[in-house]
């Protein structure tokens, strides 16, 4: 069993047999489970939770800011060591950072983690239920009853729906062969029937692919079946592995009008900078950039360093080859591909 598990995960993980917990753990070496809090355009200050190895996903979306999926899979494992998870969360909370949501998302598809109810329960118990828990998912495994059941303790779920046609779905999301658009839509419909919390459905619009008015009309029909509390139109503003055109803003507003009253366009978000709580500035920067590319302004607001201090740290990290910079949509983004 150990050899099989290690083969699946290419040597990055170790297999811990089932014990009194009743389930086996695939433990990720040197994994940090949390990042941030980071300023989110939708959630305010969000403490991110990373449950899976980087780019273990059910899809290989062309707009993904983490670029190409390294392991496309639908197999679910229990990756988190709950004792270490709780210790790390406790340490963060003890520093009293500003947090609006604790968001389960990270660098892979979070529903690939088994027993998400255990993760959500641990977060709420450790924080005395002080913070709202959000799960951000690509919706691909919501057709599974067990996955929907495990999400029942969350306060908010942000699932995505990137396409209203099979052609767009294949082109944008490049799904695992077991994932179909019908399964995604059926999963979302059933989630709404069962889930008592809020659902904000995200639609990522890509110029020339899924931003036609005809596709918008199809989205409207699907939204009517799914019945989310909100529909949020988002744009791929961060650099991805391929060049992607942004839709014309007039077209985005037209799509919003077609979908209806519950639809909104996600806008940029900035609040007062966080106070610094990590002993290592470079570690904080690397953790942030390992999850998402960021501009200097993004880092200034999330890491909480003075602009001149941050600039010096960035320069050091560039010189050491720890990060790279890339121009995208006339903005300079910093990117980190190294594990932290």
C-alpha positions in Angstrom: 0.0 0.0 0.0 2.8 2.4 0.9 4.6 1.8 -2.5 1.3 2.3 -4.3 0.6 5.6 -2.6 4.1 6.9 -3.1 3.9 6.0 -6.8 0.6 8.0 -7.2 2.1 11.1 -5.6 5.5 10.9 -7.2 7.5 10.7 -4.0 6.2 14.0 -2.5 4.1 12.3 0.2 4.3 9.5 2.7 1.6 7.1 3.6 0.4 6.7 7.1 -1.9 3.6 7.7 -5.3 3.9 9.2 -5.4 3.9 13.0 -7.9 5.0 15.5 -9.0 7.9 13.2 -10.5 5.3 10.9 -8.8 6.6 7.8 -5.3 6.7 6.2 -3.4 9.9 5.7 -1.2 10.8 2.7 1.1 13.2 4.5 2.8 16.0 2.5 6.4 16.6 3.4 7.1 20.1 4.9 3.7 21.3 3.9 2.4 24.6 5.3 -1.4 24.5 5.6 -2.2 28.2 5.8 -1.3 31.4 3.9 -2.2 35.0 4.5 -4.5 36.5 5.6 -4.6 37.9 2.0 -6.9 40.7 0.7 -9.6 39.0 -1.4 -11.8 40.8 -3.9 -14.8 38.9 -2.6 -14.1 37.9 1.0 -12.3 40.8 2.6 -9.3 39.4 4.5 -9.1 35.7 3.9 -6.9 33.2 5.7 -6.2 30.6 3.0 -6.2 26.9 3.7 -4.1 24.6 1.5 -5.0 20.9 1.8 -3.5 19.2 -1.3 -0.1 19.1 -3.0 0.4 21.9 -5.5 -1.6 21.5 -8.7 -3.3 18.2 -7.9 -6.6 18.9 -9.6 -9.5 17.4 -11.5 -9.2 20.1 -14.2 -6.4 21.8 -16.1 -8.0 25.2 -16.6 -6.2 27.4 -19.2 -6.6 30.5 -17.0 -5.2 29.0 -13.8 -2.7 31.4 -12.2 -0.8 28.3 -11.0 -0.4 27.2 -14.6 -0.5 23.6 -15.8 -1.9 20.8 -13.6 0.9 18.4 -12.5 -1.5 15.6 -11.4 -4.9 15.4 -13.0 -6.9 13.0 -10.8 -10.3 12.3 -9.3 -8.9 10.1 -6.5 -9.4 11.5 -3.0 -6.9 11.2 -0.2 -6.7 12.5 3.4 -3.5 14.7 3.1 -3.6 16.7 6.3 -2.0 15.8 9.7 -4.7 17.2 11.9 -2.4 17.6 14.9 0.0 19.8 12.9 -2.9 21.5 11.2 -4.4 22.6 14.5 -1.0 23.7 15.9 -0.4 25.9 12.8 -3.9 27.4 13.0 -3.6 28.1 16.7 -0.3 29.9 16.3 -1.8 32.2 13.6 -4.9 32.9 15.6 -2.9 33.8 18.7 -1.3 36.7 16.8 -4.9 38.1 16.4 -4.7 39.0 12.7 -7.6 40.6 10.9 -9.7 37.7 9.3 -13.1 37.9 7.6 -13.1 34.3 6.3 -11.1 31.2 6.6 -11.1 29.9 3.0 -10.4 26.4 2.0 -8.9 26.7 -1.5 -5.2 26.6 -2.0 -3.0 25.3 -4.8 -5.1 22.3 -5.8 -8.8 21.3 -5.9 -9.8 21.1 -2.2 -12.5 18.5 -2.7 -9.8 16.0 -3.6 -9.2 15.9 0.2 -11.3 13.3 1.9 -13.4 14.0 5.0 -13.6 17.8 4.5 -16.0 17.7 7.4 -13.1 16.9 9.7 -11.2 19.9 8.4 -14.1 22.3 8.8 -14.9 20.9 12.3 -11.3 21.3 13.3 -11.2 24.9 12.1 -14.3 25.8 14.0 -13.3 24.0 17.2 -9.8 25.6 17.2 -11.2 29.1 16.6 -14.2 28.7 18.9 -16.4 29.2 15.9 -15.2 32.8 15.7 -14.7 32.9 11.9 -16.8 32.0 8.9 -15.6 29.2 6.8 -15.7 29.3 3.0 -14.9 26.6 0.5 -13.8 27.6 -3.0 -14.2 24.7 -5.4 -14.2 24.1 -9.2 -17.4 22.1 -8.7 -16.1 19.0 -10.4 -16.7 16.6 -7.6 -20.0 18.0 -6.3 -21.9 15.2 -8.1 -20.7 12.9 -5.4 -23.1 12.8 -2.4 -20.2 12.2 0.0 -18.5 15.4 -1.0 -21.7 17.5 -0.7 -22.3 16.0 2.8 -18.7 16.9 3.9 -19.3 20.5 3.0 -22.4 20.9 5.0 -20.6 22.6 7.9 -19.3 25.5 5.8 -20.8 28.9 6.0 -20.2 29.8 2.3 -19.4 27.8 -0.8 -18.0 29.5 -3.9 -18.3 27.0 -6.7 -17.3 27.8 -10.3 -19.1 27.2 -13.6 -16.8 28.3 -16.5 -18.9 27.0 -19.4 -22.5 26.6 -20.5 -21.6 24.3 -23.5 -19.6 21.2 -23.7 -17.3 22.8 -26.3 -16.4 25.7 -23.9 -16.1 23.3 -21.0 -13.5 21.2 -22.8 -11.6 24.1 -24.1 -11.4 26.1 -20.9 -11.3 23.5 -18.1 -9.6 20.5 -19.8 -11.3 18.1 -17.4 -10.3 14.7 -16.2 -12.0 12.1 -18.5 -14.5 11.2 -15.7 -15.7 14.8 -15.4 -18.5 16.1 -17.6 -20.3 19.4 -17.8 -23.6 17.5 -17.0 -22.0 16.1 -13.8 -20.9 19.6 -12.8 -24.3 21.1 -13.3 -26.1 18.3 -11.6 -23.8 18.5 -8.6 -24.5 22.3 -8.3 -28.2 21.7 -8.5 -28.1 19.1 -5.8 -25.8 21.2 -3.6 -28.3 24.0 -3.6 -31.1 21.6 -2.6 -29.0 20.3 0.4 -26.7 23.1 1.5 -28.1 25.5 4.1 -25.4 28.1 3.8 -24.7 30.7 1.1 -23.7 29.8 -2.4 -21.9 32.3 -4.6 -21.5 30.9 -8.1 -18.5 32.2 -9.9 -18.3 32.4 -13.7 -14.9 33.2 -15.1 -15.2 35.0 -18.4 -12.6 34.6 -21.1 -12.5 36.8 -24.2 -13.6 35.0 -27.4 -14.3 31.7 -25.6 -17.3 32.0 -23.2 -18.3 35.6 -23.4 -20.7 35.5 -26.3 -24.3 36.7 -25.7 -25.5 33.3 -26.8 -23.4 31.6 -24.1 -24.7 34.2 -21.6 -28.3 33.1 -22.4 -27.3 29.5 -21.7 -25.6 30.5 -18.5 -28.9 32.2 -17.5 -30.8 29.0 -17.9 -28.3 27.0 -15.9 -28.3 29.7 -13.1 -32.1 29.4 -13.0 -31.7 25.6 -12.3 -28.8 26.0 -9.8 -30.4 28.9 -7.8 -27.3 30.4 -6.1 -27.6 33.3 -3.7 -25.2 35.3 -6.0 -23.6 35.0 -9.4 -20.2 36.6 -9.6 -18.6 37.4 -13.0 -14.8 37.2 -12.6 -12.0 37.9 -15.0 -8.5 36.2 -15.3 -6.5 39.2 -14.3 -3.5 37.3 -13.1 -0.9 35.8 -15.4 -1.5 32.2 -16.4 0.5 29.7 -18.5 -1.0 31.0 -21.8 -2.1 34.4 -23.0 -5.8 34.9 -22.4 -7.9 37.8 -23.7 -10.0 39.7 -21.3 -13.6 40.4 -22.4 -14.6 44.0 -23.3 -16.1 45.6 -20.2 -19.2 46.6 -22.1 -19.7 42.9 -23.0 -19.2 41.9 -19.3 -21.9 44.4 -18.3 -24.2 43.0 -21.0 -23.7 39.5 -19.7 -24.5 40.7 -16.2 -27.7 42.1 -17.5 -28.7 38.9 -19.3 -28.0 36.7 -16.2 -30.1 38.9 -14.0 -30.5 40.7 -10.6 -28.4 38.3 -8.6 -25.4 38.8 -10.9 -22.5 41.1 -10.0 -19.1 41.9 -11.4 -16.2 41.2 -9.0 -14.1 44.3 -8.4 -10.7 44.8 -7.0 -10.4 44.9 -3.2 -8.0 46.7 -0.9 -8.3 47.4 2.8 -5.9 48.6 5.5 -2.6 46.6 5.4 -2.3 43.6 7.8 0.1 43.8 10.7 3.1 41.5 10.2 3.0 38.3 12.3 5.6 36.0 10.7 9.2 36.2 11.8 10.4 35.8 8.2 9.4 38.4 5.6 10.7 36.3 2.7 8.8 33.2 4.0 5.5 35.2 4.1 6.2 36.6 0.5 7.0 33.1 -0.8 4.0 31.5 0.8 1.7 34.1 -0.8 3.4 33.9 -4.3 3.4 30.1 -4.2 -0.4 30.2 -4.2 -1.0 33.2 -6.5 1.0 35.7 -8.6 0.9 39.1 -7.1 1.8 42.7 -7.9 3.9 44.9 -5.5 0.6 46.5 -4.3 -1.0 43.1 -3.6 2.0 42.1 -1.5 2.1 45.5 0.3 -1.5 45.0 1.5 -1.3 41.3 2.4 2.2 40.9 3.9 2.0 44.2 5.7 5.6 45.5 5.1 6.4 49.1 4.4 6.8 49.7 0.6 10.6 50.3 0.8 11.2 47.3 3.0 9.1 45.1 0.8 11.0 46.3 -2.3 14.3 45.3 -0.8 13.0 41.9 0.1 11.7 41.4 -3.4 15.0 42.5 -4.9 16.9 40.0 -2.8 14.5 37.2 -3.7 14.8 38.0 -7.4 18.6 38.0 -7.2 18.6 34.6 -5.4 16.3 33.1 -8.0 13.5 32.4 -5.4 10.9 34.3 -7.5 10.6 35.7 -11.0 8.7 38.7 -12.4 6.4 38.8 -15.4 4.6 41.6 -17.2 0.9 40.8 -17.7 -1.8 43.3 -18.8 0.6 46.2 -18.2 1.3 45.2 -14.6 4.4 43.5 -13.1 3.6 40.3 -11.3 5.9 38.3 -9.1 5.7 34.5 -9.2 7.1 31.7 -7.0 7.2 28.1 -8.2 9.2 26.8 -5.2 7.6 24.9 -2.4 7.7 26.6 1.0 
